[in-house]
Amino acid sequence: MPEPDRSNADRQAAHRLAEQTAAAMYSRDAASKLIDLCLISVRPGYSRLTMRVRPDMVNGHHICHGGYLFTLADSAFAYACNSYNRNTVASACHIDFLCPAREGELLDAECEERSLSGRTGVYDTTIRNERGVVVALFRGKSYRIAGEVIAGLEAEDRDPLAAGAASSTVEGNPQ
C-alpha cells in the first residue's frame, strides 16, 4: 500500500485550520457583521471578503467613505494573518485609494501574505469593484502576540516557522 503524500496531508490540515480559525473569528467579529462583510475564502496566509456598498456607507461626494474601504481591507488582512491560529494584530497599515466605489457596488478584497518571519508579517490587500477595477491597495504589517484564536489547538505544531519551514515569500505588485 503506498504511503500517503505527507505534504498534501499537511496542506489540507493547514487549510482546515485556517477555515476553523476564520469561523471562530467571524463568530466574534461584530465590526464585520455590522457592515455585512462576507468571508468568501480563507487558507494559510490568504483571505477573500466581499462588501456591498450600502446607502449609509456613502459620503458627501456620493462615493463610499474611505473608512469603510479601510475596514474591508483591514478585515481581509486580519483573517489572512490569523489563519495559522496564532493571535496576530496589526502593527502598521497603509491604504491608497485609487478609484471611487459607488453605492450598490459589490467590492472584493483579496489579501495575500508577502512575508512571514518570526513574529512579523507583511500582507497586501487589493480591493476591486465588480468590473475588476482596483479601488484601493492596502498594506498591513502584522505582529504575532501570545495565544491562539482557538485556544488549545496547539498551533505551534502547525506553524510553518516552528516546523522549520521559515521561508519568506516576497512577491511583486498585488495587481
N, C-alpha and C positions, 0 to 999 in steps of 0.2 A: 504494500500500500504506500503510495507516495506521501512524503512529508508535506504538510500544509505550508503554503507560502507565508512565512512569518511577517514579511514586510507588508503584505496585503492585509493580514490579520491585524497588524499594528495600526495601519492606516484606517481600517474600519473601526477599530476601538477608539482611535483619536476622534474620528468623525462623530461617533455616538456620544463621546464625552462632550464634544462641542455642542451638539444638539441638546443634550441634557442640561448643560450649563446655561445655554440660551433660554431654555424653557423655564428654568429656575429664576434666572434674572428677570425675564419678562413678567413672571407672575408677581414680582415685587416692584416693577417699573411703572410707577404712577405717572411720571412725566411722559413716557412714550405712549401710554394708553390715553392720556389727556388729549394728545394731538393725533390720535388714531394711526400711529406708526404700525406697519405690518412687517413682521420679520419673515422674509421670503426664504432665505437660506443662510446657513452657517456651517463652517468647517474650521479646522485649526487655522488661526490667523486670517480669517476671512468672514465677512458677513455682507448681506444684501437686505436692505429695507426699502419700503416704499411709503410715501405720504401723499395724500390728495390735498391740494391747496384749497382750504375752505374759505368762505367769505370772511370769517373772523380772523384769518391769518394775513389779510391784505392790508397794506399800509396806505397812507395818504396819497401815494403815487399809483394806486391801483395795482400794485405788484406784491408778491409775497414778501413779508417782513424778513429781513436778514436773520433775525433771531430764530425764526422757525427753520430756516435753512441750516443755520449753525446747529440747532438741536437735532435735526435729522442726521447731519454728518457726524456729530459727536456721539449720537446713539449707535450708529453703524460702527464707529471706532470702538465704543465700549464693548459691543458684542464680539467684535473681532479679537480685541486684545485680552478679553476674559475667556476666550474659547478653550483655553487649556485648564480651566477650573482653578486658576490661581488668581486671587484677588489682585486686580490691576486697576490703577487710576491714571488720569491724565496728569502729566507734569507740565505740558505746554501744548497749545493748539494755535493754528493759524488758518484762516479761510480767505480765499479770493473769490469774489462774486464776479462772474463773467457775463452773465446774461440774466435778465429778469425771468422769474417764474410767475405765471398768471393764475388767477383764480380758476379752479376746476382742473388744473393740470395734475397729472399723476407724476410725481417725482420718484426717481430711483436712485438710491445711494448705495454704492458698492465700495466696500472698504477692503484693502489688501495690506497685509503685513509686508514691510520692506526690509526690516532689520529686527532681529531679536537677539540680544546678547546680555547675559547676566540678568539684572533686574529691569533693564530698559529695552524699549522697542520703538520703532517708527512705523507709522501706518498712514496710508494715503486713502482718502475717500473722495470719490468722484460722484457728483450729483448730476443726473441727466434728466431732461424732460421726456415726454412721450415720443418726441421726434428724434431722440438720441442726441440732442444738443446739450453740450456741457454747460450747466448752470453755475456750478461752483466747484472749486478744488479746495480740499481741506487736508491739512497735515497735522496729525496728532502724535505727540511723544508720550509714551506710557512709562509708568513706574510700577513694578510689582511690589505689593505690600504683603504683610502677613496674612495667612489664612487662605481658605478656599471658598469659592462661590457656593458650592455644595459641600458642606463640611463632611469629612470622613471618607471621601473617595480616594485619598492618598494620591493627589495629583503629581507628587514627586515621581511616582513610578511611570507616569505618562508624559512627564515634562521632557521635551526633546533635549533641553540643556542638561538635565540630570542624567539622561540616558547616554550622554557622551556625544550627542549629535549637535554640538554647539556651532552649527554653521550659520553664518549671517547671510541672509538673502538681500541683495540690493538690486532694484530694478530701475528702469527709466521712468519717464513721464507716465502718470497713470492714465492719460488719454490713450 
